[in-house]
Amino acid sequence: MEKEDNEIKEQEGIKSFNEMRKIDLTDYINKRDGADYINWAVIKQLLHDNGAKKVYFTPIQQANGSSLIMTDKVFTDAKGISNQVYETRIKVVIDDLEFEMQGPVNNGANPVRDNSMTQQRLWNAQTRLFVKGVAIYTGLGFDLWSRLEMDEDDTATDDLSKHDIMKIKERCQEIYTEKLKLGLTTKEIAEKLNKTEDDVKAIFTYFSILKDFESSLKEITNDKK
């Protein structure tokens, strides 16, 4: 009888979408580049724990042998910074279910620029696509993704707690690097900003100072109580 029960259990496969949707992933949420994420290996293990026998994903290679997809067109933003648009595509297999996911290569909530593209960011984008695809097709993490995307689309309010001063520093550094790549010297950039080279260096240190200042402010208590 026990053997028959085990055989039936093995044949059942992964749980239904609604059952998988109820699994609480709160304890598995981490931060990467200022954005919430869940490690792909955790999702794979949870799928196995809930009935899946075969779970994996593979990057889809393009004609040039790379899994990085880039546009032929170069886009220039309002600040004069030019970049291509980068995406990647993966194939996901969960037992008899097979599907493909394609999406952007991001740096947190921001697009990856030419001067900050790395293999690690490409891999991060592929694992993010796997986790998101699992949510869409199986229900595991679906509510989490729904909430995250609603937060990203909600432009009516501006939650200051989500802003990271060091991310602003990173953006400034990327723009600064772009100007250097245009052939400008550090002295020329400083002059165009009506500052000295030392002034510019000092401004970049302000970000760390402000970060420490914020932390110190949070630690202040009312000793009079």
Contacts in CASP RR format, 6 or more apart in sequence:
PFRMAT RR
TARGET T0000
AUTHOR 0000-0000-0000
METHOD contacts of the structure
MODEL  1
MEKEDNEIKEQEGIKSFNEMRKIDLTDYINKRDGADYINWAVIKQLLHDN
GAKKVYFTPIQQANGSSLIMTDKVFTDAKGISNQVYETRIKVVIDDLEFE
MQGPVNNGANPVRDNSMTQQRLWNAQTRLFVKGVAIYTGLGFDLWSRLEM
DEDDTATDDLSKHDIMKIKERCQEIYTEKLKLGLTTKEIAEKLNKTEDDV
KAIFTYFSILKDFESSLKEITNDKK
10 53 0 8 1.000
12 51 0 8 1.000
13 51 0 8 1.000
13 52 0 8 1.000
13 53 0 8 1.000
13 95 0 8 1.000
14 20 0 8 1.000
14 47 0 8 1.000
14 50 0 8 1.000
14 51 0 8 1.000
14 52 0 8 1.000
14 94 0 8 1.000
14 95 0 8 1.000
14 138 0 8 1.000
15 50 0 8 1.000
15 51 0 8 1.000
17 138 0 8 1.000
17 139 0 8 1.000
17 142 0 8 1.000
18 139 0 8 1.000
19 50 0 8 1.000
20 50 0 8 1.000
20 138 0 8 1.000
20 139 0 8 1.000
20 140 0 8 1.000
20 141 0 8 1.000
20 142 0 8 1.000
21 139 0 8 1.000
21 140 0 8 1.000
21 141 0 8 1.000
21 142 0 8 1.000
21 143 0 8 1.000
23 46 0 8 1.000
23 50 0 8 1.000
23 140 0 8 1.000
23 141 0 8 1.000
25 38 0 8 1.000
25 140 0 8 1.000
25 141 0 8 1.000
25 144 0 8 1.000
28 38 0 8 1.000
28 39 0 8 1.000
28 42 0 8 1.000
29 36 0 8 1.000
29 37 0 8 1.000
29 38 0 8 1.000
29 144 0 8 1.000
30 36 0 8 1.000
30 37 0 8 1.000
30 38 0 8 1.000
30 39 0 8 1.000
31 37 0 8 1.000
32 108 0 8 1.000
32 124 0 8 1.000
33 106 0 8 1.000
33 107 0 8 1.000
33 108 0 8 1.000
33 124 0 8 1.000
33 167 0 8 1.000
34 108 0 8 1.000
34 109 0 8 1.000
34 164 0 8 1.000
34 167 0 8 1.000
35 106 0 8 1.000
35 108 0 8 1.000
35 109 0 8 1.000
36 144 0 8 1.000
36 148 0 8 1.000
37 124 0 8 1.000
37 128 0 8 1.000
37 131 0 8 1.000
38 131 0 8 1.000
38 141 0 8 1.000
38 144 0 8 1.000
39 127 0 8 1.000
40 57 0 8 1.000
40 127 0 8 1.000
40 130 0 8 1.000
40 131 0 8 1.000
43 130 0 8 1.000
43 131 0 8 1.000
43 134 0 8 1.000
43 140 0 8 1.000
44 55 0 8 1.000
44 56 0 8 1.000
46 140 0 8 1.000
47 55 0 8 1.000
47 94 0 8 1.000
47 134 0 8 1.000
47 138 0 8 1.000
47 140 0 8 1.000
48 55 0 8 1.000
50 140 0 8 1.000
52 94 0 8 1.000
52 95 0 8 1.000
53 95 0 8 1.000
54 93 0 8 1.000
54 94 0 8 1.000
54 95 0 8 1.000
55 93 0 8 1.000
55 94 0 8 1.000
55 95 0 8 1.000
56 92 0 8 1.000
56 93 0 8 1.000
57 90 0 8 1.000
57 91 0 8 1.000
57 92 0 8 1.000
57 93 0 8 1.000
57 126 0 8 1.000
57 129 0 8 1.000
57 130 0 8 1.000
58 90 0 8 1.000
58 91 0 8 1.000
59 67 0 8 1.000
59 88 0 8 1.000
59 89 0 8 1.000
59 90 0 8 1.000
59 126 0 8 1.000
60 67 0 8 1.000
60 89 0 8 1.000
60 90 0 8 1.000
60 91 0 8 1.000
60 100 0 8 1.000
61 67 0 8 1.000
62 68 0 8 1.000
62 69 0 8 1.000
67 88 0 8 1.000
67 89 0 8 1.000
67 90 0 8 1.000
67 122 0 8 1.000
67 126 0 8 1.000
68 86 0 8 1.000
68 88 0 8 1.000
68 105 0 8 1.000
68 117 0 8 1.000
68 122 0 8 1.000
69 86 0 8 1.000
69 87 0 8 1.000
69 88 0 8 1.000
69 89 0 8 1.000
69 102 0 8 1.000
70 84 0 8 1.000
70 85 0 8 1.000
70 86 0 8 1.000
70 87 0 8 1.000
71 84 0 8 1.000
71 85 0 8 1.000
72 84 0 8 1.000
73 84 0 8 1.000
73 85 0 8 1.000
74 82 0 8 1.000
74 83 0 8 1.000
74 84 0 8 1.000
75 82 0 8 1.000
75 83 0 8 1.000
75 84 0 8 1.000
75 85 0 8 1.000
76 82 0 8 1.000
77 83 0 8 1.000
79 175 0 8 1.000
81 113 0 8 1.000
81 174 0 8 1.000
81 175 0 8 1.000
81 178 0 8 1.000
82 114 0 8 1.000
83 111 0 8 1.000
83 113 0 8 1.000
83 114 0 8 1.000
84 114 0 8 1.000
85 104 0 8 1.000
85 111 0 8 1.000
86 104 0 8 1.000
86 105 0 8 1.000
86 111 0 8 1.000
86 112 0 8 1.000
86 117 0 8 1.000
87 102 0 8 1.000
87 103 0 8 1.000
87 104 0 8 1.000
87 105 0 8 1.000
88 102 0 8 1.000
88 103 0 8 1.000
88 105 0 8 1.000
88 122 0 8 1.000
88 125 0 8 1.000
88 126 0 8 1.000
88 129 0 8 1.000
89 100 0 8 1.000
89 101 0 8 1.000
89 102 0 8 1.000
89 103 0 8 1.000
89 129 0 8 1.000
90 100 0 8 1.000
90 101 0 8 1.000
90 102 0 8 1.000
90 126 0 8 1.000
90 129 0 8 1.000
90 130 0 8 1.000
91 98 0 8 1.000
91 99 0 8 1.000
91 100 0 8 1.000
92 98 0 8 1.000
92 99 0 8 1.000
92 100 0 8 1.000
92 101 0 8 1.000
92 130 0 8 1.000
92 133 0 8 1.000
92 134 0 8 1.000
92 137 0 8 1.000
94 134 0 8 1.000
94 137 0 8 1.000
94 138 0 8 1.000
97 137 0 8 1.000
97 138 0 8 1.000
99 133 0 8 1.000
99 137 0 8 1.000
101 129 0 8 1.000
101 130 0 8 1.000
101 132 0 8 1.000
101 133 0 8 1.000
102 129 0 8 1.000
103 125 0 8 1.000
103 129 0 8 1.000
104 111 0 8 1.000
104 125 0 8 1.000
105 111 0 8 1.000
105 112 0 8 1.000
105 117 0 8 1.000
105 121 0 8 1.000
105 122 0 8 1.000
105 125 0 8 1.000
106 112 0 8 1.000
106 121 0 8 1.000
106 125 0 8 1.000
106 128 0 8 1.000
107 113 0 8 1.000
107 116 0 8 1.000
107 121 0 8 1.000
107 170 0 8 1.000
109 152 0 8 1.000
110 167 0 8 1.000
110 171 0 8 1.000
112 121 0 8 1.000
113 174 0 8 1.000
113 178 0 8 1.000
115 174 0 8 1.000
115 177 0 8 1.000
115 178 0 8 1.000
115 181 0 8 1.000
116 174 0 8 1.000
131 141 0 8 1.000
132 145 0 8 1.000
134 140 0 8 1.000
134 141 0 8 1.000
135 141 0 8 1.000
135 142 0 8 1.000
135 144 0 8 1.000
135 145 0 8 1.000
136 142 0 8 1.000
136 145 0 8 1.000
165 207 0 8 1.000
165 210 0 8 1.000
165 211 0 8 1.000
165 214 0 8 1.000
166 207 0 8 1.000
166 208 0 8 1.000
166 211 0 8 1.000
168 207 0 8 1.000
169 204 0 8 1.000
169 207 0 8 1.000
169 208 0 8 1.000
172 204 0 8 1.000
173 204 0 8 1.000
176 189 0 8 1.000
179 189 0 8 1.000
180 186 0 8 1.000
180 189 0 8 1.000
184 192 0 8 1.000
186 197 0 8 1.000
186 200 0 8 1.000
187 197 0 8 1.000
189 200 0 8 1.000
190 196 0 8 1.000
190 197 0 8 1.000
190 199 0 8 1.000
190 200 0 8 1.000
193 199 0 8 1.000
193 200 0 8 1.000
195 203 0 8 1.000
END
